[in-house]
Amino acid sequence: MTTLPPCPKCNSEYSYQDGAQLVCPECGHEWVPGETEAGDEAKVVKDAVGNVLADGDTVTVIKDLKVKGSSLVVKVGTKVRNIRLVDGDHDIDCKIDGIGQMGLKSEFVKKA
């Protein structure tokens, strides 16, 4: 009996063959053995010092940031709680006390 590779999504060892494809009974993922899926890999977002960021993290602003279209400034040391990672130029979506909803670039924050 041949051993089948584990599921690339959830690493389950219970994959089975269905025709030319392999199927994972735990997560339902189907794939063709030997093919790599470039579109399924998540983008890794790092802060200014190289720490990996995740949804829900708390970060600290490392530079005064002017708020576009306003006279407000996000000061150095401002803590931003419960960030959300998004795709695009500004990779952090957050809510800052006293300012409101805004997008930040990960190069201007560090993980707290």
C-alpha positions as a Markdown table, in Angstrom:
| # | Residue | x | y | z |
|---|---|---|---|---|
| 1 | Met | 0.0 | 0.0 | 0.0 |
| 2 | Thr | 1.3 | 3.4 | -0.9 |
| 3 | Thr | 1.4 | 6.3 | 1.5 |
| 4 | Leu | -0.4 | 9.4 | 0.4 |
| 5 | Pro | 0.9 | 12.9 | 1.3 |
| 6 | Pro | -0.9 | 14.8 | 4.0 |
| 7 | Cys | -3.3 | 17.6 | 3.2 |
| 8 | Pro | -1.5 | 20.9 | 2.3 |
| 9 | Lys | -4.1 | 23.0 | 4.1 |
| 10 | Cys | -4.7 | 21.3 | 7.4 |
| 11 | Asn | -1.8 | 18.7 | 7.4 |
| 12 | Ser | -4.3 | 15.8 | 8.0 |
| 13 | Glu | -2.8 | 12.4 | 7.4 |
| 14 | Tyr | -6.2 | 10.9 | 6.4 |
| 15 | Ser | -6.2 | 12.0 | 2.7 |
| 16 | Tyr | -7.5 | 9.6 | 0.1 |
| 17 | Gln | -7.4 | 9.3 | -3.7 |
| 18 | Asp | -10.4 | 10.0 | -5.8 |
| 19 | Gly | -9.5 | 9.5 | -9.4 |
| 20 | Ala | -6.5 | 11.7 | -10.3 |
| 21 | Gln | -7.1 | 14.0 | -7.2 |
| 22 | Leu | -6.4 | 13.6 | -3.6 |
| 23 | Val | -9.1 | 14.6 | -1.1 |
| 24 | Cys | -9.0 | 15.5 | 2.6 |
| 25 | Pro | -12.0 | 14.3 | 4.6 |
| 26 | Glu | -11.3 | 16.7 | 7.5 |
| 27 | Cys | -11.3 | 20.1 | 5.7 |
| 28 | Gly | -12.7 | 19.0 | 2.2 |
| 29 | His | -9.7 | 20.3 | 0.3 |
| 30 | Glu | -9.0 | 18.7 | -3.1 |
| 31 | Trp | -5.7 | 18.8 | -4.9 |
| 32 | Val | -3.6 | 17.1 | -7.6 |
| 33 | Pro | -0.4 | 15.6 | -6.3 |
| 34 | Gly | 2.7 | 17.3 | -7.4 |
| 35 | Glu | 1.1 | 20.7 | -8.2 |
| 36 | Thr | 1.7 | 23.7 | -6.1 |
| 37 | Glu | -1.0 | 26.3 | -5.4 |
| 38 | Ala | 0.6 | 29.7 | -5.3 |
| 39 | Gly | -2.7 | 31.6 | -4.8 |
| 40 | Asp | -3.6 | 29.9 | -1.4 |
| 41 | Glu | -0.6 | 31.1 | 0.5 |
| 42 | Ala | -1.3 | 34.0 | 2.9 |
| 43 | Lys | 0.7 | 37.2 | 2.7 |
| 44 | Val | 3.1 | 37.7 | 5.6 |
| 45 | Val | 2.9 | 41.2 | 7.1 |
| 46 | Lys | 5.9 | 42.3 | 9.2 |
| 47 | Asp | 6.3 | 45.4 | 11.3 |
| 48 | Ala | 9.2 | 47.9 | 11.2 |
| 49 | Val | 11.5 | 45.7 | 13.1 |
| 50 | Gly | 10.6 | 42.4 | 11.4 |
| 51 | Asn | 8.0 | 40.9 | 13.8 |
| 52 | Val | 5.2 | 39.0 | 12.1 |
| 53 | Leu | 1.8 | 40.7 | 12.6 |
| 54 | Ala | -1.5 | 38.9 | 12.9 |
| 55 | Asp | -5.2 | 39.9 | 13.2 |
| 56 | Gly | -6.0 | 41.1 | 16.7 |
| 57 | Asp | -2.5 | 42.2 | 17.6 |
| 58 | Thr | -1.7 | 45.5 | 19.4 |
| 59 | Val | 0.9 | 47.8 | 17.8 |
| 60 | Thr | 2.6 | 51.0 | 18.6 |
| 61 | Val | 3.1 | 53.9 | 16.1 |
| 62 | Ile | 6.9 | 54.7 | 15.7 |
| 63 | Lys | 6.6 | 58.0 | 13.8 |
| 64 | Asp | 4.3 | 61.0 | 13.8 |
| 65 | Leu | 1.7 | 60.4 | 11.0 |
| 66 | Lys | -0.3 | 63.2 | 9.4 |
| 67 | Val | -4.0 | 62.2 | 8.8 |
| 68 | Lys | -4.7 | 63.0 | 5.1 |
| 69 | Gly | -7.5 | 65.6 | 4.7 |
| 70 | Ser | -7.3 | 66.7 | 8.3 |
| 71 | Ser | -5.2 | 68.6 | 10.7 |
| 72 | Leu | -5.0 | 65.7 | 13.1 |
| 73 | Val | -1.7 | 63.8 | 13.8 |
| 74 | Val | -1.2 | 60.3 | 15.1 |
| 75 | Lys | 1.6 | 60.8 | 17.6 |
| 76 | Val | 4.6 | 58.5 | 18.3 |
| 77 | Gly | 3.8 | 55.9 | 20.9 |
| 78 | Thr | 0.1 | 55.7 | 20.2 |
| 79 | Lys | -1.1 | 52.2 | 20.9 |
| 80 | Val | -3.5 | 50.7 | 18.4 |
| 81 | Arg | -5.4 | 47.6 | 19.6 |
| 82 | Asn | -7.1 | 44.9 | 17.7 |
| 83 | Ile | -5.6 | 45.5 | 14.2 |
| 84 | Arg | -6.9 | 43.7 | 11.1 |
| 85 | Leu | -4.7 | 42.8 | 8.2 |
| 86 | Val | -5.9 | 43.7 | 4.7 |
| 87 | Asp | -4.5 | 43.6 | 1.2 |
| 88 | Gly | -3.4 | 46.8 | -0.5 |
| 89 | Asp | -0.9 | 49.6 | 0.1 |
| 90 | His | -2.0 | 50.2 | 3.7 |
| 91 | Asp | -1.9 | 46.7 | 5.1 |
| 92 | Ile | -3.4 | 47.4 | 8.6 |
| 93 | Asp | -7.0 | 48.5 | 9.1 |
| 94 | Cys | -7.7 | 49.8 | 12.6 |
| 95 | Lys | -9.6 | 52.2 | 14.8 |
| 96 | Ile | -7.6 | 54.8 | 16.7 |
| 97 | Asp | -9.0 | 56.6 | 19.8 |
| 98 | Gly | -9.8 | 60.2 | 19.1 |
| 99 | Ile | -9.3 | 59.8 | 15.3 |
| 100 | Gly | -11.5 | 56.9 | 14.2 |
| 101 | Gln | -11.2 | 54.3 | 11.5 |
| 102 | Met | -8.0 | 54.4 | 9.3 |
| 103 | Gly | -5.5 | 52.4 | 7.4 |
| 104 | Leu | -1.8 | 52.2 | 8.4 |
| 105 | Lys | 1.3 | 50.9 | 6.7 |
| 106 | Ser | 3.1 | 48.2 | 8.6 |
| 107 | Glu | 6.4 | 50.0 | 8.2 |
| 108 | Phe | 5.3 | 52.7 | 10.6 |
| 109 | Val | 4.3 | 50.4 | 13.5 |
| 110 | Lys | 6.0 | 47.9 | 15.8 |
| 111 | Lys | 4.4 | 45.0 | 17.7 |
| 112 | Ala | 3.6 | 45.9 | 21.4 |
